[in-house]
Each structure stands twice: as C-alpha cells, then as structure tokens.
Amino acid sequence: MQTEKQSISLTKKILQAISDASLIPFLAILTAVVLGGIIIYFVGGNPLLAYRGLLEGAFGSTKALSETAVWATPYIFAGLAVALAFKGGLFNIGAEGQLAVGAVFSALIGYALPEWLGFDLPTIIHLPLAILVGMLMGGLWAGIVGWLKAYTGGHEVINTIMMNYIALNTTSFLLNGIMKDRSPTNVIARTPLIAESARMPAIFDGLRVHWGFILALLVAFFIWWLLNKTTLGFEIRTVGLNPDAAQYAGINVKRTIILTMALSGMLAGLAGSIEVTGLNYRHELGFSIGYGYDAIAIALLGKSHPLGIVLAAFLFAAMRNGASRMQFLTQLPVDLISMIQALILLFVAADAIIRYIYRIKAKGERVVLTRGWGG
Amino acid sequence: MSEPKIVLEAKGVTKQFPGVLANDNVDFDLRKGEIHALLGENGAGKSTLMNLIYGLHHPDKGEIFVNGKHIAIHSPNDSIAAGIGMVHQHFMLIPVFTVAENVMLGDETTKRGSLDRVAVAAKINKISKQYGLDVDANALVGPLPVGIQQRVEIVKTLYRNAEIVILDEPTAVLTPQEAEDLFRIMRDLTARGVSIIFITHKLKEVLAVADRITVMRAGRVINTVKPSETDSAQLANMMVGRQVILTVNKKDHEAAEEILKVEGLSVRDQRDLETVHNVSFTVRGGEVLGIAGVQGNGQTELSEALTGLRSPTSGKVTIGGKDLTGKPPRIITEAGLAHIPEDRQRHGLVLSYTVADNMALCDYYQIPFSVRGVIQPKALDENSRKLISAYDVRTPSPFVNAGKLSGGNQQKVIVARELSRGNVKLVVANQPTRGLDVGSIEYIHSEIIKMRDRGVAVLLISAELDEIMALSDRIAVMYRGQIVAIVDSKKTTREQLGLWMAGAHVEPA
C-alpha cells in the first residue's frame, strides 16, 4: 500500500513538474499568438483566416504533416545541440557552422567515396558512414572551441561565432571550387548528388518525411537518458551548475568541457548530415537558412529539456511550413511568422512580462542557462 | 522613570513558506537606544523575521509598527523611509567604487547633473567622526579590511537617516579584535539614540553586548531575557531545546603511525604570490592537528594543495606512505582523503542538486552508485536515507534540493558524505563549523572526534581559536604562510597562541 501511494504521489510530482516547466512557454506562445493576431488585424489582414491558413498549411493534410516533420528534423538535432551545451554551462552559438561542417563531410563521403574506392558500397555501410563522418567532424569543429575554453579560457561565445565564419566561408570556397558539381548545366555552388547507397529512404512512398525524423526522436530520448541517467551526464550537469564543486568532486572539468562541446557539435553536425543524406542528397550553399540560430531559440523555448525541444522544434517547424498557406489565403507576408517567433522568444526570455500579465509568482530558484563572461 | 519608548514592534507575525512555518505568531519589540539581540539556531526564523521587517518578504498575518504607527512595508524602500537600515551578512558593496560612491548608490546626490562627491564625502566624514567609525570616504572599498567594509555598510544605513539598524550575523566574518571594535561602535551608536537589532548565534557576544536577548526556536519566540539574569548554558538550552554540552569530551589520544606527511611545501595563489612557504608537518593516525591562524595567512592555499585543488610549486605530500604531490582530487580521495571544504556552497555542494545526489557527489562513478556508466537511483536513494538518519540531517526528504536546507544541515550533508566513505585515513576539515548554530557545531565536533578515536588522522584548520583548542591534540600556528610553532595543546595557552598568530617571536615552551 505504502509503495503504491508513493508511486502515485511520484507520478503527481512528475506531472506537476511538467506543468510548472511548460507553463511559461505555453503562456508565451499564447500571448505571442494573440499579439500577432492584433498586429495582423492592424495591417489589414484577417487574423482568424491567417491562423487557419497556418494550421492548414502545417497540419491540414498528410503532405502538410510530412513537411512539418521534415522541417522539425534539423530543428530537433540543432536544438538538442544548443541545449546539451547549456546543461554543461556552455553557450554554443556555433551550431550553424558545425551543421555546415557536418553537411560538407557527409556530402563528400556520399558522392566521392565510391569514386575513391573504385567500387560501390552497400547502403548498410555507406549511409551510416556518411552520417557518422559528418557527425564526428561537427564534433571536432566544436571540440576545438571546447579545448580553447578549457586550456586558454577563451570564451566559447566569441570562439563559436568566429568558427562559424571560418566554417561558412570555407564551405563556400569548397562548394565553388573542388567540391563543385561539375555537371555542364550547373551554375550553383553545390556538390554533386550523393550516391544512391548514401541516401536515407523515405518512410512513406510519395512523402518527403524520411527516417532521419525518427532518428531525431530517438536521439532526443538518448540525450535525455545520457544527461539524467549516466555518470557522464552527471558530470556534464555538475560542471554546468558548479565547476568548483565538480573539481572538488574529482571530475576532470577541462575534459568535461571539451567533451560537452564536442557532443554538442556532433548533434549540430548530425543536423547537417541528415539534411544531406535524408532530404537534399547534396550540400548546397545556403541550404541551412539559419537552423543553427533558430536552434538557440528552440533550446530556450524548450527549457533545454529534450522533450521540450521536440515540442518547440515542432512549433517552429509548423510555423515555417504553414506560412506559405497563410500567405496564399491572406496575402500577408511570410515574414509575419518570424515576427511571431520573435515575440514568443521575447516572452520566454523576459518571462517577468508573462509572470506580470498572468500574475504568476516566481518559484524560488532561477534557471541559469549559462555562466557569464570568464565563468 | 518610565520605560524608554518602543521604536519598532512586530505583533503576531506569521510567515509560512512551503513546508515550513518560518514565523509562528511572533511578537518582538525594540526600545529606543537599546541593543536587542535576536538569538537562535540557523532556521529558527531570525532572518525571516528581519526580512519581514525590512520588506524583503511579506507577512501572512500580523502587523509591524514603527514609532507606534502601523506601517505597511512592501519593499526595502518603505522600510528605509521608515528609518530602518540593515547590514547583511554578505556585504552589498561594489569593490571598485569608493566608500562615498558605495554609500550614495541608490540615493545619489547630484550637482548640475553630475555626482556631487564632495558633498557626499563631507557628510560621510561627519557621520564617521560622530560615531567613531573611522571610515575614509575617498578610499576604494575593494582593498579595505572586512571590518572596515562592514563599517561602510553601517555608514550606508546612517547616511539614509536610519534610527533602527539591523545587523545580521555581523561577527561571522570578523577577527576577535574587529568584533571588539564593532561592539564599541554599537555602544556608541546606541548612546546617540540609534536602536540596534543584533542577530547572532554566538552566546558569548550576546552576553557581552546586548541589553535584552530574545531567543527564537523553530519559528517561535521562546523568551526575552536580560543578560544579567541568564547565562550561556540557559541560553543554549533555550536555543536548542535541550541540554547542550559546551565543551568537547575527548579521551586521551593514542597516536599511531604517520598518515599525512608534508615536507617543504610551497604554494602560490591565483595572483601568483607564494602564500605558503616551505611548510613541513605530520599528522598521525588518531590525532587532531589544529592549524590556528588569522584568516588569510595561507591556510586556504595549504588545504587546497593537500586536497588536490591546487598544485604546489615545490615540496612533497604523502598520505599513508603514498606520494600524492600535485595529484588531482580524485586520486587523493581514492587514497583515503575526506575533505570538508572551507566554502561549503562553492566547493562542497551543488545547491540545485538533491540531497541524495549531493551525498554521492564524490562517489557517483563507483559501484553501487553507477554500474557500467549508468547511475543507479535506487542506490543513491538508499545511501542518502541511511546517511540522513545516521548524521541527523534535517530535510523533508532526500529529493529536496540542498540549497533549500539551512547552513547547518548543508554542512551535515557534506560531513556525512565525507566521513562515511569506507577508506578514510585522513580528514582535512577547513572551517568546518563556520557560520553554524550551536547544535550543529556540537554535532560536527563530536563526529570529528569520533573519526580521531577510530584512528583516523585529522587536520583541522580554523580561525576560531576556541575550536582549535577544544579539538586539537597538537596545534600548529600559521603566520604569513609559515608554520611558526607546533605545540602540544595541553601545554599552551590562548595568550601564547594569540601572540604567535600575531607574528610575535616567542620560543615554544
């Protein structure tokens, strides 16, 4: 009896924790949608029609659903990347660059490896290899920033931004040069198509949603497990919350910082690899459209919790995907969506506004996402 | 002669926090020109009562009167306007600002749009002279000694015309001499009509300085007494609710083989200054070696070098015959070190982790807490329940965040974790009872002596001479990074130790 009671109260506690954690993001979304509606009204649009369009565009058909999932996939990977770094007390602004590195290397393995070897590889080897190499290179790219932080004290915010410039410009150089698609009709900075054996199959015939989406959900679960159930996760969280106590407890703080950054980069690299192997079958300059930056917003909205990130990624994906239907129905510009997203983020970041509007009392501790300069 | 008028009164104040009734129908009054000590253990509700008066919290029930008038205090601005000033235990000063800039912060005096430093400095110097505070308005705050920084905080309240000053654990950060100076200042202030609420848990200070003493326990006022009508033992009983042993009972020690051996150790601090010079000593199993000294004489760096938090520049450290010089903390811990760190919130705990997680903070990676890299929540849970009951940690459950516990219970979490480890050969306890209440101090002292009696070597570093003298078998005195004397604790006196601590050259008797 006692244990039954305990398990009931534990379930209750977990539900309570979930509703506590999601309350502010939920109200932030609600407020942003209402405010967005008012703005739509004042620029001469019909808010209800606009939101109907948004919902139809995102969820109104199997094709719409499939496209929302396609959008959500890189958002989940990149959101997890930023969130994992947050948990370790690091602010990874470099997901965009790590994503590009992952995409370039996956594309390279995808189109060039059979040529180098002189024979075709089976999918079971070629596809995982392409993904793995992209992922590891993303990790290496971010790991450099982790090493700089651990051994020189160089701040990761500055260094990830710098590494973004290096990654994006080097990618541009490669895609215009030695990696350029040499087919006679091509004028775009892009790689050749990757081999069939490096392509991820679609889940359903005729829809673009691919197995990378399922992989994203699995990886989200894996990251939750890693952070909360393993000794490595304990080390990452301890270093993130209190590096002095981590050192006292015998945790190798420098190693953990490098590892956290590398894992974060691997997740961002995966975002790029999966886009190449699952969707575009090549890497093309400018394909990312700021996934790496939206990822920061997604990590914040999802409160750095893997489940929160999956939900936030879906929200962002639905808004991006539904925008064109909204534009078709109301002739409102797609940019309106960016504005609503910005409002959501504003309300999540400045949650005092939401607490004031809805009269919610703050609960004791503040969530510290990352430490300040020189932390 | 009539009683002096009452300047501040709290009537029936009640404040409920989740899970704790922090103040239960509390009545408290302060008369003009008196020092009213508020005595109680950590978590007794002293700070809550003061936060209610100062406007940092709002009472659920009850009223507060200033000079007989009921006032509603919604924020510190209201209480400051009512003439109440508070000096917090942790100072609210900006080190790179001057005294004058710190004092005017939030209440800046300007002349044609720019800060009028001259007028402010003049006012500060006037206040300083009037109350014998001896504070220079133009000095930078950062380099000032702690005792003077505290006076800057007092000046801040007087500058805002406070007639009621709340001092929250003011002596916790002071040397005995600085504390004496503070008491003199407190008497000067009351002689000029300022009324003082003095929050503390130190019995001697209360008896020395207070006009009236109110004792709180578990959110309630137990009694209000005059120092002339009471003594330490009675006050301690009221605080703790039971008989308290104020001295430590210990058997004669039977020192065994050498456990810790330190040879010619030198250590540099983060500014790259050598703060420990060529220090050598040994600690045997079954004895407590106390390191006495005024804070800041290299004790912090010495303990960091012994526990692996800092690499020494030269010298050798062996524990149980194993050379562990400059090894990382994990290696030293695995060799048998239990470390009660100087700053429990910075090094000893992750405040947003649960008690259960904190109790496995150093052993989380070992069986039974982890199996093949996966944390075993059940093992963490069982371990914490065992330690919570064995070490009398007062917590609603093992899943409460350590940050929610009182200071004494936070320290007990650390003590339980460190001393319960199976292989402990050496305990390094740095300021193990700083800022704690009588009950917790008594408990932690008895645990340290228990370890000694089990044959463990104990290195005790403390700035409290009473603590050093009560627990140590031998005492080493540290001054400017050197050990200037090592003596048998039975063959020395407070006075002699005090002289060594002050740097006087006295040959050991």
Interface residues (C-beta under 8 A of the other chain):
Chain A: K229 T230 T231 L232 G233 F234 T238 L241 N242 D244 A245 Q247 Y248 A249 G250 I251 N252 G364 E365
Chain B: T307 L309 P328 P329 R330 T333 H339 P341 R346 H347 G348 L349 V350 L351 S352 Y353 D357 L361 C362 Y364 Y365 S370 G373 V374 I375 N401 G403 K404
